[in-house]
């Protein structure tokens, strides 16, 4: 199975520099980035290892990841 990467720099390559700057200078962004990275890691591990989980649980994790991405995207656009 080909597992798609969803790390933030891969998802938003045009914001690479802003992502780095906000991670270093904005605690809230850094916190969101860490949460996003952890959620993405968990989702990818579940998918790669074909770990037992419900569709509902997987969908909830993906929704949380998307919510974090949307919030960070908004911050990046303002930066």
C-alpha positions as CSV (number, residue, x, y, z in Angstrom):
1,X,0.0,0.0,0.0
2,X,1.3,3.4,-0.9
3,X,0.9,5.7,2.1
4,X,0.7,9.4,1.2
5,X,2.8,11.9,3.1
6,X,0.9,14.7,4.9
7,X,3.7,16.5,6.7
8,X,3.2,20.2,6.6
9,X,6.1,21.1,4.4
10,X,5.1,18.5,1.9
11,X,1.5,19.7,2.0
12,X,2.4,23.4,1.8
13,X,5.8,23.7,0.1
14,X,5.3,27.3,-0.9
15,X,5.3,28.2,2.9
16,X,8.5,26.3,3.8
17,X,10.3,29.4,5.0
18,X,7.3,30.8,6.9
19,X,6.7,27.4,8.5
20,X,10.3,27.4,9.8
21,X,10.0,31.0,11.0
22,X,6.7,30.5,12.8
23,X,7.9,27.3,14.4
24,X,10.9,29.2,15.9
25,X,9.1,32.4,16.8
26,X,5.4,31.6,17.6
27,X,4.7,29.3,20.5
28,X,1.1,28.7,19.4
29,X,2.1,27.7,15.9
30,X,4.9,25.5,17.3
31,X,2.4,23.7,19.5
32,X,0.0,23.2,16.6
33,X,2.8,22.0,14.4
34,X,3.8,19.4,17.0
35,X,0.2,18.2,17.4
36,X,-0.1,18.0,13.6
37,X,3.1,16.1,13.2
38,X,2.1,13.6,16.0
39,X,-1.4,13.1,14.5
40,X,0.1,12.5,11.0
41,X,2.6,10.1,12.5
42,X,-0.1,8.1,14.2
43,X,-2.3,8.0,11.1
44,X,0.6,6.9,8.9
45,X,1.6,4.2,11.4
46,X,-2.0,2.9,11.6
47,X,-2.1,2.8,7.8
48,X,1.3,1.3,7.2
49,X,1.0,-1.4,9.8
50,X,-2.6,-2.1,8.9
51,X,-3.3,-1.8,12.7
52,X,-6.7,-2.7,13.9
53,X,-8.8,0.4,14.3
54,X,-12.3,1.4,13.4
55,X,-13.1,3.5,10.4
56,X,-14.7,6.1,12.7
57,X,-11.5,6.4,14.7
58,X,-9.3,6.8,11.6
59,X,-11.7,9.4,10.2
60,X,-11.7,11.3,13.5
61,X,-7.9,11.4,13.5
62,X,-7.8,12.6,9.9
63,X,-10.4,15.3,10.7
64,X,-8.3,16.5,13.6
65,X,-5.2,16.6,11.4
66,X,-7.2,18.6,8.8
67,X,-8.4,21.1,11.4
68,X,-4.9,21.7,12.6
69,X,-3.6,22.1,9.0
70,X,-6.4,24.6,8.3
71,X,-5.6,26.6,11.4
72,X,-1.8,26.7,10.6
73,X,-2.6,27.6,6.9
74,X,-4.5,30.6,8.1
75,X,-1.6,31.6,10.3
76,X,0.8,31.2,7.4
77,X,-1.3,33.3,5.1
78,X,-1.2,36.1,7.7
79,X,2.5,35.9,8.3
